[in-house]
Amino acid sequence: MSSLFSKKHRPFQKNRQKNNVLVGQFGESPSSPKASRKPKVAMRSLQAKFKLYTGEQRPGIHITHHLAKSVVSAILPWMLLCGAYGVAVSAANHFGHFSMVRDSKVLPNVVLCLNIALSLLLVFRTNTAHERFWEGRKLWGSMVNTVRNLARGIWVVIEENEPHDRADKEATLRLVVAFAVAMKLHLRRDPVSPELEPLMPIFTYHKLQEVDHPPLEIAFAIADYLQFQHDRQHVNIFQLAALQKLLDDMVDILGGCERILKTPLPLFYTITLKTLLATYFLLIPWSLVNGLTWWTGPILAFISFILLGIDEIGAEIEEPFGHDPNDLPLDFICNTMLRNVESLIANAPSKRHFCDLPKKVA
């Protein structure tokens, strides 16, 4: 009987669905593919990507200006100089000067060879710079994971047998974050800043201002705390080895970032690229002036903007730890680690309190 009833109403249900589609009333469930596609499409926007990357909310035009201002300010004088040179070539062509250079049949072939050489060099420069940028991002991603693992290990493994043990544990967890902040300042070649002061005792903060390598000094303080807890038998030898291994990983990540920082692109390569760019800008207006006449200056300025912009972007991201808008958002990454650790301190119970949790009644 139920099967007959369902069969009778199937045509009605199909017609109802068709009518809903025709009148535009066919609803979408929240779990439908089309409904779930909307957040994904929204994440493609420039504002969403910038917020995900840096944690800042800005309009699209402000983001473009923020990211481009460092590149444009660096190449603008050279772009104007190339434009003025193009105007000078147009004037020389108009008054009939340097006709031998303009009518040379060798010049187009030279410009073509320079086009090929510059394309290869710029691609190599951009790829090399992006590899260094991405390697730096992977190292900082590993730092985030290692800080979380070390903080979780210290919080769970080390026992609290006395009232001050919890305060010492919280101070050590903040020292773990302080290592990442000190590493950021070290890679940026900045001095010890008040940003570190809330993360450590005041005597430790003053001591960091006198040492040559603040991150290593913080790592020594964390290792000293772990060894002290082992001497007090608050952590066994296997747990101590695991925690020390995580601390060693943090120091290894610091060394990887220092390798990127202290190994720039070979200077001879940079000199060669700059020389080829200057030669190209000197020759190309003479091959364009017959067809462009007075438009040679603006066109040369535009070409120089593109090529010099690519070169400047490569120069900016090959050292990804600085303060430039296109560098890694190290402040945002350090704030993420600090929020994670503070949330752990505020919400997670310690090992001592597991036995104090209420037991379920059978």
Residue pairs with C-beta under 8 A, 6 or more apart in sequence:
17 26
20 26
20 27
28 34
28 35
29 35
30 36
42 48
43 49
43 52
45 60
46 60
46 63
46 64
47 57
47 58
47 59
47 60
47 63
50 56
50 58
50 63
51 57
53 329
53 332
54 329
54 332
55 329
55 332
55 335
58 66
66 325
67 325
67 326
69 325
70 316
70 324
70 325
70 326
71 309
71 312
71 313
71 316
71 326
72 309
74 312
75 304
75 305
75 308
75 309
75 312
78 304
78 308
79 301
79 304
79 305
79 308
80 301
82 281
82 300
82 301
82 303
82 304
83 297
83 298
83 300
83 301
83 304
84 297
85 281
85 282
85 285
85 297
85 300
86 285
86 296
86 297
86 298
86 299
86 300
86 301
87 294
87 296
87 297
89 285
89 286
89 289
89 296
89 297
90 285
90 289
90 292
90 293
90 294
90 295
90 296
90 297
92 98
93 102
93 289
93 290
93 293
93 296
94 293
94 294
98 286
101 107
101 286
102 286
102 289
102 290
104 286
107 283
107 286
107 287
108 287
110 283
111 280
111 283
111 284
111 287
114 276
114 279
114 280
114 283
114 284
115 280
117 276
118 273
118 276
118 277
118 280
118 307
121 269
121 272
121 273
121 276
122 273
122 307
122 310
122 311
122 314
125 265
125 269
125 273
125 310
125 311
125 314
126 310
126 313
126 314
128 265
128 314
128 318
129 265
129 313
129 314
129 315
129 316
129 317
129 318
130 317
132 260
132 317
132 318
132 319
132 320
133 317
133 318
133 320
133 328
135 256
135 260
136 257
136 260
136 320
136 321
136 328
137 320
137 328
139 253
139 256
139 257
139 260
140 253
140 257
140 328
140 330
140 333
142 249
142 253
143 180
143 183
143 250
143 253
143 333
143 337
144 333
144 336
144 337
146 246
146 249
146 250
146 253
147 176
147 177
147 179
147 180
147 250
147 337
147 340
147 341
148 337
148 340
149 246
150 176
150 243
150 246
150 247
150 250
151 173
151 176
151 177
151 340
151 341
151 344
152 344
153 239
153 242
153 243
153 246
154 169
154 172
154 173
154 176
154 226
154 243
155 169
155 173
155 344
155 345
155 348
155 350
155 351
156 350
156 351
157 235
157 239
157 243
157 351
158 165
158 169
158 229
158 234
158 235
158 351
159 165
159 234
159 235
159 351
159 352
160 166
160 169
160 350
160 351
160 352
161 234
161 352
165 234
165 352
166 350
166 352
168 225
169 350
170 345
171 200
171 201
172 222
172 225
173 341
173 344
173 345
174 198
174 199
174 200
174 341
175 199
175 200
175 204
175 218
175 221
175 222
175 225
176 222
176 341
177 199
177 334
177 337
177 338
177 341
178 196
178 199
178 200
178 218
179 215
179 218
179 219
179 222
179 250
180 250
180 333
180 334
180 337
181 195
181 196
181 199
181 334
182 192
182 196
182 208
182 214
182 215
182 218
183 215
183 254
183 257
184 321
184 330
184 331
184 334
185 191
185 192
185 193
185 195
185 196
185 214
186 213
186 214
186 215
186 254
187 257
187 258
187 261
187 321
187 330
188 321
188 322
188 323
188 330
191 209
192 205
192 208
192 209
192 214
196 205
196 208
196 214
197 205
199 338
200 208
200 218
204 218
204 221
207 217
208 214
208 217
208 218
211 217
215 251
215 254
216 251
216 254
219 247
219 250
219 251
222 247
223 244
223 247
226 235
226 240
226 243
226 244
226 247
227 240
229 235
229 240
230 236
230 237
230 240
235 243
257 321
260 319
260 320
260 321
261 319
261 321
264 318
264 319
265 318
273 311
277 307
277 308
277 311
280 307
281 300
281 303
281 304
284 300
284 303
285 296
285 300
288 296
288 299
288 300
289 296
292 299
313 326
316 324
316 326
316 327
317 326
317 327
319 327
320 327
320 328
321 327
321 328
321 330
349 357
